[in-house]
Amino acid sequence: MFLQSDKTLFSLRQLRSTDAAEAKPYLEKQIEITCPKALVCLGATSAKYLLGDMKLRITRERGVWREYWGVVLAGRGI
């Protein structure tokens, strides 16, 4: 699926491991700066990459609280 915004073409695709690897240092710096009480994953992909478990099943994890960088990790399905 593709969306066009003005003259830029965007592709909607699942996150790749290279994307996650590039974004992780930025995320960890933001956590360090803001000191959040909780992080919320808005889907399976973000939960899988943050927890490092690519076989994670959101439906099986519902109601289970996790921790990431000393911060409570919650999600729509976690």
C-alpha positions in Angstrom: 0.0 0.0 0.0 1.3 3.5 -0.8 0.1 6.9 0.3 1.0 10.1 -1.6 1.5 13.3 0.3 2.1 16.2 -1.9 5.0 15.0 -4.1 6.4 12.5 -1.7 5.5 8.8 -1.9 5.4 6.9 1.4 5.3 3.2 1.8 3.5 1.6 4.7 5.5 -1.5 5.7 6.4 -3.5 8.7 9.4 -2.3 10.6 12.7 -3.9 9.6 15.4 -4.8 12.1 17.7 -2.2 10.6 15.0 0.5 11.2 14.7 -0.6 14.8 18.5 -0.7 15.3 18.8 2.9 14.0 15.9 4.2 16.2 16.9 2.4 19.4 19.7 4.8 20.5 17.3 7.7 19.9 14.6 6.1 21.9 16.9 5.2 24.8 18.2 8.8 24.9 14.6 10.1 25.0 13.9 7.7 27.9 17.0 8.9 29.7 16.0 12.6 29.2 12.3 12.4 30.0 12.3 9.7 32.8 8.8 8.4 31.9 6.9 6.3 34.4 5.6 4.1 31.7 6.0 3.3 28.0 3.1 2.2 25.8 3.5 0.0 22.8 0.9 0.6 20.2 1.1 -2.8 18.6 2.9 -6.0 18.3 5.8 -4.7 16.2 6.9 -2.1 18.8 6.5 -4.6 21.7 8.5 -7.2 19.9 11.4 -4.9 19.2 11.5 -3.3 22.6 11.3 -6.7 24.4 13.7 -8.4 22.0 11.3 -11.2 21.5 10.4 -11.6 17.8 8.1 -14.6 18.6 6.0 -12.5 21.1 2.3 -13.0 20.7 0.3 -9.9 21.8 -2.8 -11.9 22.5 -1.0 -14.2 24.9 0.8 -11.3 26.7 -2.3 -9.3 27.4 -2.3 -8.1 31.1 1.4 -9.0 31.6 3.5 -6.0 32.6 7.1 -5.8 31.5 10.1 -3.6 32.0 12.3 -1.8 29.5 15.2 0.3 30.7 13.8 0.4 34.2 10.4 1.7 32.9 7.1 -0.1 33.1 6.1 -1.3 29.6 2.5 -1.5 28.7 0.7 -1.9 25.5 -2.6 -2.3 23.8 -2.1 -6.0 24.0 0.4 -6.3 26.8 
